[in-house]
């Protein structure tokens, strides 16, 4: 087993296939983005996103957080 496959057989081949250039189904991409935006918006409206940002995840300079 190679070091770069993270213990998952076939991972390098899957990643390679994902990175290769090829035709993109524009309609499928549009639907995926719309679904993501709808899910994110619904979660935010439901209050799911109300948890405070962890300090280790906050990229803002110290003292600039609201």
ZIRALIN-V864640 format. One record per run of one state. SS is the DSSP state (H for helix, E for strand, L for the rest). FROM is the first residue (numbers start at 1). LEN is the number of residues. If there is no record, write none. Layout:
ss=SS from=FROM len=LEN
ss=SS from=FROM len=LEN
This chain:
ss=L from=1 len=2
ss=H from=3 len=3
ss=L from=6 len=5
ss=H from=11 len=9
ss=L from=20 len=6
ss=H from=26 len=20
ss=L from=46 len=2
ss=H from=48 len=3
ss=L from=51 len=4
ss=H from=55 len=3
ss=L from=58 len=9
